[in-house]
Amino acid sequence: MSQPTRSTALQFSFGFGFIRLFGLLFAAVALLFVFKPRAMTQNRIRTNDGTSATIEPTDTQLLAVRIVAGFMALFGLHFTFGFGFDPSF
């Protein structure tokens, strides 16, 4: 008895496709944090006297952001494309 073949193409149905699109959005934001961590983590503040300033992250914080965002991007891509996931089992 042969196993049924499964298509590797993305299949977007109503519920399942929404989950895949969410995973793609999740991966896109994570990749933005990987490639532009300084721009994504700096904050603008306004002091009591009305002046504004920018808080810059340290190099260690940028490295930590890149590492965590890299794992988040892998998770989002896995969520989108389902590497090795077969729901028929």
N, C-alpha and C positions, 0 to 999 in steps of 0.2 A: 504494500500500500504506500503510495507516494504522498509526501506532504504537499499541501496547497502552497503555491508560490505567493509571495506577498510583494506588493509594489513598494518600491522605496521612495516614490514621489510623495510630496506633501499632499495630504488630503484635507481640505478645509471644509468641514461640516459646521453646522451652527455652533454647537457647544464645544466640540473638540478644537475647532479652528480658532475660537476665541482664546482658548488656553494657549495655543501655539503662538498666537499674535502677542499675547501678554509676555510670553517667554522671550520673544524677539525684542520687544520693547525693553524688557529687563536687561537683556544682553547689550542692547545699544547704549543704554545709560551707563552700564558698567564699563563698557569699552571707552566711553567718553571720559570716565574717571581714570581709566588706565592711561590714556594718551594725553589728557590735559588735566592732571591732578591739581596743579596750582590754580588754574582758572576756576575749577569747580569747587575748591575748598576755601578760597579767600572770602572774607566777609567785610562789608562796609559798615561802619558804626558811626553814630552821631553822638558827640559828647554833650554835656550839660550846657556848655557855653556856645553851642551851635556849630562847632567845627566838625568836619567829618574826617575819618581816617580809615585805613584798610588794615585788617589783621591778616598777616601772611602766615601760612603754616611753616613749620620747621622741615628740614630735610628728612628727619626720621618720620614725621607725620606723613609726608608725601610718599615715602617708601611703604609705610603701612597701608596707606590708601590704595596704592598700586597693587599690593599683594592681595588685599581683600577684594578689590574690584576685579582682579584677574580671576579669582575663584567664583565671584558672582557672575562674570561673563561666561565662564565655562558652564556653570549651573543653568544660566539662561539659554545658552545654545543647546544644552542637553534637553532642557524643557521644550525647546522649539522643535528640534530635529529628532529627539528620542533615540540617541545613539544606543543601540543594543537593547532597546525596550520593545518587547513584544507583548501586547495586551492579551493575546490569545492563550497564554499559559495560565 
